[in-house]
Amino acid sequence: MQPGGTRQPLVFLDVDGVLLPFRGRSARPDRPWVEADDGSGNPLLDRLDPGDGRRLLALSGELVWASTWMAEANEVISPRLGLPVLPFVDWPDPDEQPERGLHWKTAFLTRWAAGRPFVWLDDETTDADRRWVAARHPWPALLHRVDPYMGLTDADFSAVRQWLGRRNEPA
């Protein structure tokens, strides 16, 4: 709990395009990027950066999978990043169509946040989603778009840390 009895902000995490960039990450001297299948059936898992787990755990928010991977993110992604089992959003049946121009996750994540501030790390959010959340969610929210070809970068983590830091400042 934060001072004043409020709970930490939620940090909603998408997987594809955020933790699994669509393009291989820059090569490091100790690890050349080569597409390789680790036996999981998904050759893109080699694009995960194990350092992302440490950086995510250092954020002052409650991590939640907000991906179509759902429970599978705990089985496949969490161990590779050194993350514990995280809560995940169990998406409803796709009968509910989003408002025109909104991402299909926007309204559902806003309801799932249930009165808590939140960060949403995704590669598909737009200004329309930001406006919608600002008009309907009376608590602070950061919808941070991650470049899907790069995945999470130091700049992304810096922006999220700064936003979360402002949530923890005394009033």
C-alpha positions in Angstrom: 0.0 0.0 0.0 1.1 3.5 -0.7 0.9 6.3 2.0 -2.7 7.2 2.7 -3.9 3.6 2.2 -4.2 3.7 -1.6 -3.0 0.7 -3.6 -0.2 0.9 -6.2 -1.1 1.8 -9.7 -1.6 -1.2 -12.1 0.9 -1.7 -14.9 -0.9 -3.5 -17.7 1.6 -5.4 -20.0 1.1 -6.5 -23.5 3.4 -9.1 -24.9 3.6 -9.0 -28.7 5.3 -5.8 -29.9 6.1 -4.8 -26.3 8.2 -7.6 -24.8 8.5 -9.5 -28.1 9.4 -6.8 -30.6 8.6 -7.5 -34.3 12.2 -7.0 -35.2 15.2 -8.5 -33.4 16.8 -6.2 -30.8 20.2 -4.6 -31.3 23.0 -7.0 -31.0 25.1 -6.9 -27.9 28.7 -8.1 -27.8 27.8 -11.0 -25.5 24.7 -12.1 -27.4 24.4 -11.8 -31.2 20.7 -11.8 -32.3 20.0 -14.8 -34.3 16.5 -16.1 -34.9 16.5 -19.4 -33.0 13.8 -21.8 -32.0 14.2 -22.8 -28.3 11.9 -25.8 -28.7 8.9 -23.9 -27.5 7.5 -23.6 -31.0 7.8 -19.8 -31.0 11.1 -18.7 -32.6 10.3 -15.1 -31.6 10.9 -15.9 -27.9 14.6 -15.4 -28.5 13.7 -11.7 -28.8 12.8 -11.4 -25.1 15.3 -9.3 -23.1 15.8 -11.0 -19.7 16.7 -7.5 -18.4 13.1 -6.4 -19.0 12.0 -8.6 -16.1 14.3 -6.9 -13.6 13.3 -3.4 -14.9 9.6 -4.3 -14.7 9.9 -5.6 -11.1 11.6 -2.3 -10.2 8.6 -0.3 -11.2 6.3 0.9 -8.3 3.2 -0.6 -9.7 1.4 -4.0 -9.7 2.2 -5.9 -12.9 -0.7 -7.4 -14.8 -0.7 -9.3 -18.1 -2.9 -7.5 -20.6 -2.3 -9.7 -23.6 -4.1 -12.3 -25.6 -1.5 -14.6 -24.2 -3.5 -14.5 -20.9 -2.4 -17.4 -18.5 0.1 -18.6 -21.1 2.2 -15.5 -20.4 2.9 -16.9 -16.9 3.9 -20.2 -18.4 6.0 -19.0 -21.2 7.1 -15.4 -20.7 7.4 -15.0 -16.9 10.1 -17.7 -16.5 12.2 -16.3 -19.3 12.1 -12.8 -17.7 12.4 -13.9 -14.1 8.9 -12.6 -13.3 6.7 -14.3 -10.7 3.2 -15.5 -11.7 1.3 -12.4 -12.5 -2.5 -11.7 -12.5 -3.8 -11.6 -16.1 -6.7 -10.0 -17.8 -9.2 -12.7 -18.9 -10.7 -11.2 -21.9 -14.4 -11.5 -22.5 -15.9 -13.0 -25.6 -15.4 -10.6 -28.5 -19.2 -9.9 -28.8 -18.7 -6.4 -27.4 -17.5 -4.2 -30.3 -15.4 -1.2 -29.3 -16.4 2.3 -30.1 -15.2 3.4 -33.5 -11.5 4.3 -33.4 -10.8 2.6 -30.0 -8.6 -0.3 -29.3 -10.6 -3.3 -28.4 -8.9 -3.5 -25.0 -9.5 0.1 -23.9 -12.9 0.0 -22.3 -12.3 -3.4 -20.7 -9.0 -2.4 -19.1 -10.5 0.8 -17.8 -13.2 -1.3 -16.1 -10.7 -3.9 -14.9 -8.7 -1.1 -13.2 -11.8 -0.5 -11.0 -10.9 2.9 -9.6 -7.1 2.5 -9.6 -4.5 4.6 -11.5 -2.9 2.5 -14.3 -0.2 2.4 -16.9 -0.9 0.5 -20.1 2.1 -0.6 -22.1 1.0 -1.6 -25.6 2.0 -1.1 -29.2 -1.4 -0.3 -30.5 -2.8 2.5 -28.3 -3.7 5.8 -29.9 -4.7 9.4 -29.0 -8.4 8.2 -29.3 -7.8 5.7 -26.5 -6.1 8.3 -24.4 -9.0 10.7 -24.8 -11.6 8.0 -24.1 -9.8 7.0 -20.9 -9.3 10.6 -19.7 -13.0 11.2 -20.2 -14.2 8.1 -18.4 -11.6 7.1 -15.9 -11.4 9.7 -13.0 -8.1 8.4 -11.8 -4.7 9.0 -13.5 -3.8 6.8 -16.4 -0.8 6.6 -18.7 -1.4 4.8 -22.0 2.2 4.5 -23.3 2.7 3.3 -26.8 5.7 1.1 -27.4 7.3 1.0 -30.8 6.4 -2.6 -31.9 9.6 -3.0 -33.9 11.9 -2.0 -31.0 10.0 -3.4 -28.0 10.5 -1.8 -24.6 13.4 0.6 -24.5 15.2 2.6 -21.8 13.2 5.6 -22.9 9.9 3.7 -22.3 11.0 2.6 -18.8 12.1 6.1 -18.0 8.7 7.6 -19.0 6.8 5.0 -16.9 9.1 5.5 -13.9 8.6 9.2 -14.1 4.8 8.9 -14.3 4.7 6.4 -11.4 7.0 8.6 -9.4 4.5 11.5 -9.7 1.8 9.1 -8.3 4.0 8.5 -5.2 4.8 12.1 -4.4 3.2 13.6 -1.3 0.2 15.8 -2.1 
